[in-house]
């Protein structure tokens, strides 16, 4: 379908294909949110299930979204995650790991339970028979336990510098954009704001939270747009933030370009 969109010469066909792709993408996002929410609720109801690693399997999970869900679980729980979708007695899994843990080597140590696997330190895919999942889960947990400590699961953010709200400007966003592309070897600059008021919040996309921020007590300051992706509607922000870790980016939407803070985390004031 994507190829058809790029090659069609008809505006009408292109519009129809784009609308269908958008509907399919929305459907997949809904499936992803449901799987993630179900897993989080499971851990909240049974905290003892959260060990050094997370290895979960489910009949009928969508293979195309479990990698995204695994990444979100790594961000939330800071431990290696393997999610396995089971169909007709075979499991296909997506594995993700936090910085400092080599997922590929861990799977290599469990090779006797796997039909095949491949990937790298941070992400991998695997295939195994459903009857081997319990043994794989146990052995994988042993490997993770031997190669990690409790301190490895404490979330860490490397702040580049503290910035005053008045210094956040279009020019700065342009300069940061020129440093792209960002990745492991070239991390995106992460800034810290202090003592800001939350003027308003709005849930978008089911789990993202848009905010309007302003320096504490400065009613003349033009509010800053901000968004916290996958924050969840169950974690409403307080009225004041003591510390905010964020990226500074341009947000392009419907031919409009606005400065926006991408919040990674905050400490309530």
C-alpha positions as CSV (number, residue, x, y, z in Angstrom):
1,X,0.0,0.0,0.0
2,X,2.8,2.4,0.8
3,X,4.4,1.7,-2.6
4,X,1.1,2.4,-4.3
5,X,0.9,5.8,-2.5
6,X,4.3,6.8,-3.7
7,X,3.8,5.7,-7.3
8,X,0.2,6.7,-8.1
9,X,-0.3,9.7,-10.4
10,X,-3.8,10.3,-9.2
11,X,-4.5,12.8,-6.4
12,X,-7.8,11.0,-5.7
13,X,-6.1,7.6,-5.4
14,X,-3.3,9.0,-3.3
15,X,-5.8,10.6,-0.9
16,X,-7.7,7.4,-0.5
17,X,-4.6,5.3,0.1
18,X,-3.3,7.9,2.6
19,X,-6.6,7.8,4.5
20,X,-6.5,4.0,4.6
21,X,-2.9,4.0,5.9
22,X,-3.9,6.5,8.6
23,X,-6.8,4.3,9.7
24,X,-4.5,1.2,9.8
25,X,-1.9,3.2,11.8
26,X,-4.6,4.3,14.3
27,X,-5.8,0.7,14.6
28,X,-2.2,-0.5,15.3
29,X,-1.7,2.3,17.9
30,X,-4.8,1.2,19.6
31,X,-3.6,-2.4,19.8
32,X,-0.3,-1.2,21.1
33,X,-1.9,0.8,23.8
34,X,-4.1,-2.0,24.9
35,X,-1.2,-4.5,25.2
36,X,0.9,-2.0,27.1
37,X,-1.9,-1.1,29.5
38,X,-2.8,-4.8,30.1
39,X,0.8,-5.6,31.0
40,X,1.1,-2.5,33.3
41,X,-2.1,-3.4,35.1
42,X,-0.8,-7.0,35.5
43,X,2.3,-5.8,37.2
44,X,0.4,-3.3,39.4
45,X,-1.9,-6.0,40.6
46,X,1.0,-8.5,41.1
47,X,4.2,-6.6,41.8
48,X,6.0,-9.9,42.6
49,X,5.8,-10.8,38.9
50,X,8.3,-8.0,38.1
51,X,11.7,-9.7,38.3
52,X,15.1,-8.7,36.9
53,X,13.7,-9.4,33.4
54,X,10.3,-9.3,31.8
55,X,9.5,-12.2,29.6
56,X,5.8,-12.4,28.6
57,X,3.9,-14.4,26.0
58,X,0.3,-14.3,24.8
59,X,-1.7,-16.1,22.2
60,X,-2.9,-13.7,19.5
61,X,-0.6,-10.7,20.2
62,X,0.0,-8.6,17.1
63,X,3.6,-9.3,16.0
64,X,3.9,-5.9,14.4
65,X,3.4,-3.9,17.6
66,X,5.1,-5.9,20.4
67,X,8.5,-4.4,19.6
68,X,7.1,-0.9,20.3
69,X,5.4,-2.2,23.5
70,X,8.7,-3.8,24.6
71,X,10.5,-0.5,24.1
72,X,7.9,1.3,26.2
73,X,8.2,-1.3,29.0
74,X,12.0,-0.9,29.0
75,X,11.5,2.9,29.4
76,X,9.0,2.3,32.3
77,X,10.7,-0.5,34.2
78,X,14.4,-0.2,33.1
79,X,15.1,-3.9,32.6
80,X,15.4,-6.3,29.6
81,X,12.0,-7.1,28.0
82,X,11.0,-10.0,25.7
83,X,7.5,-10.1,24.4
84,X,6.4,-13.2,22.5
85,X,3.3,-13.5,20.2
86,X,2.2,-17.1,20.0
87,X,0.4,-18.6,17.0
88,X,-0.1,-22.3,16.2
89,X,2.4,-23.5,18.7
90,X,5.2,-21.1,17.6
91,X,6.3,-17.9,19.3
92,X,7.8,-14.9,17.6
93,X,9.3,-12.4,20.0
94,X,10.7,-8.9,20.1
95,X,13.4,-8.2,22.7
96,X,14.6,-4.8,23.9
97,X,17.1,-3.8,26.6
98,X,18.2,-0.7,28.5
99,X,21.7,0.8,28.1
100,X,24.4,-1.4,29.5
101,X,22.8,-4.8,28.9
102,X,23.7,-6.8,25.8
103,X,20.5,-8.4,24.6
104,X,22.1,-10.3,21.8
105,X,24.6,-12.1,24.1
106,X,21.8,-12.9,26.5
107,X,19.8,-14.6,23.7
108,X,23.0,-16.4,22.6
109,X,23.2,-17.9,26.1
110,X,19.6,-19.2,25.6
111,X,20.2,-20.5,22.1
112,X,19.2,-24.1,23.1
113,X,15.6,-23.0,23.5
114,X,15.4,-20.9,20.3
115,X,14.7,-21.9,16.7
116,X,16.5,-18.7,15.6
117,X,17.4,-15.2,16.8
118,X,19.2,-12.1,15.6
119,X,19.8,-8.5,16.4
120,X,22.2,-6.4,18.4
121,X,22.9,-5.2,21.9
122,X,19.8,-3.1,22.3
123,X,17.2,-5.0,20.2
124,X,16.6,-8.4,18.8
125,X,14.1,-10.8,17.4
126,X,13.6,-14.5,18.1
127,X,11.5,-17.5,17.2
128,X,10.9,-20.5,19.5
129,X,8.4,-23.3,20.1
130,X,5.7,-22.4,22.6
131,X,6.6,-25.4,24.8
132,X,10.1,-23.9,25.2
133,X,8.9,-20.5,26.5
134,X,8.9,-21.5,30.3
135,X,12.5,-22.8,30.1
136,X,13.6,-19.8,28.1
137,X,12.0,-17.5,30.6
138,X,13.8,-19.1,33.5
139,X,17.2,-19.3,31.8
140,X,16.9,-15.7,30.5
141,X,16.1,-14.5,34.0
142,X,19.2,-16.3,35.4
143,X,21.4,-14.6,32.8
144,X,20.0,-11.2,33.5
145,X,20.4,-11.7,37.3
146,X,24.0,-12.8,37.0
147,X,24.9,-9.8,34.8
148,X,23.1,-7.0,36.5
149,X,22.6,-5.4,39.9
150,X,19.6,-3.5,41.4
151,X,21.4,-0.2,40.6
152,X,21.3,-1.0,36.9
153,X,17.5,-0.6,36.9
154,X,17.4,2.9,38.3
155,X,16.4,5.2,35.4
156,X,19.1,7.7,34.4
157,X,19.0,10.9,32.4
158,X,22.2,12.7,31.4
159,X,21.4,16.4,31.6
160,X,23.6,18.6,29.3
161,X,22.9,21.9,31.0
162,X,20.3,23.9,32.9
163,X,18.5,26.5,30.8
164,X,16.4,29.5,31.7
165,X,13.0,29.7,29.9
166,X,13.9,33.1,28.5
167,X,16.8,31.4,26.6
168,X,14.5,29.0,24.8
169,X,14.1,30.6,21.3
170,X,13.5,29.7,17.6
171,X,17.2,30.4,17.0
172,X,18.2,27.8,19.6
173,X,15.8,25.3,18.1
174,X,17.4,25.9,14.7
175,X,20.9,25.5,16.0
176,X,19.9,22.2,17.8
177,X,18.3,20.9,14.6
178,X,21.6,21.5,12.7
179,X,23.3,19.0,15.0
180,X,21.0,16.1,13.8
181,X,20.7,13.3,13.1
182,X,20.7,12.1,16.7
183,X,21.4,8.7,18.0
184,X,23.6,6.6,20.3
185,X,26.8,8.3,19.1
186,X,25.3,11.7,18.9
187,X,22.6,12.1,21.6
188,X,20.1,14.9,21.4
189,X,20.8,17.7,23.9
190,X,18.8,17.4,27.1
191,X,18.0,20.5,29.1
192,X,16.8,21.1,32.6
193,X,14.2,23.8,33.5
194,X,13.6,24.7,37.2
195,X,10.4,26.0,38.9
196,X,7.8,26.2,36.3
197,X,4.0,26.4,36.6
198,X,1.7,24.0,34.7
199,X,-1.0,26.3,33.3
200,X,-3.0,23.6,31.5
201,X,-2.9,20.0,30.3
202,X,-4.6,18.0,27.7
203,X,-4.5,14.2,26.8
204,X,-3.8,13.5,23.1
205,X,-3.4,10.2,21.3
206,X,-4.7,8.3,24.3
207,X,-1.5,8.5,26.4
208,X,0.4,11.7,25.5
209,X,0.0,14.8,27.7
210,X,0.3,18.3,26.2
211,X,1.1,21.1,28.6
212,X,1.5,24.9,28.8
213,X,4.4,25.9,31.0
214,X,5.5,29.2,32.4
215,X,8.2,30.3,34.9
216,X,6.8,30.3,38.4
217,X,5.1,33.6,39.2
218,X,6.0,35.3,35.9
219,X,2.5,36.0,34.6
220,X,4.0,38.2,31.8
221,X,5.9,35.3,30.2
222,X,4.5,33.7,27.1
223,X,3.7,30.1,27.9
224,X,5.9,27.3,26.5
225,X,4.3,24.4,24.6
226,X,5.3,21.0,25.9
227,X,4.4,17.4,25.5
228,X,5.2,14.3,27.5
229,X,4.9,11.2,25.2
230,X,3.3,8.1,26.7
231,X,3.0,9.7,30.1
232,X,-0.4,8.1,30.5
233,X,-3.7,9.6,31.6
234,X,-3.3,8.0,35.1
235,X,-0.4,10.3,35.9
236,X,-1.7,13.8,35.9
237,X,1.0,16.5,36.3
238,X,1.0,18.7,39.4
239,X,0.4,22.4,39.2
240,X,4.1,23.2,39.6
241,X,7.2,21.4,38.5
242,X,10.4,21.7,40.5
243,X,12.6,20.2,37.7
244,X,11.9,19.3,34.1
245,X,14.2,17.4,31.8
246,X,13.4,18.1,28.2
247,X,14.5,18.4,24.6
248,X,13.8,21.5,22.5
249,X,12.4,20.9,19.0
250,X,10.3,22.3,16.3
251,X,6.8,20.8,16.0
252,X,5.5,20.7,12.4
253,X,1.7,20.1,12.1
254,X,-0.6,21.1,9.3
255,X,1.7,23.6,7.8
256,X,2.3,25.2,11.2
257,X,5.7,25.3,12.9
258,X,5.8,25.8,16.7
259,X,8.5,25.6,19.3
260,X,7.9,22.6,21.6
261,X,9.5,21.0,24.6
262,X,9.7,17.2,24.6
263,X,9.5,16.3,28.3
264,X,11.5,13.2,29.3
265,X,10.7,13.4,33.0
266,X,9.9,15.9,35.8
267,X,10.1,16.3,39.6
268,X,7.0,17.8,41.1
269,X,7.3,21.1,42.9
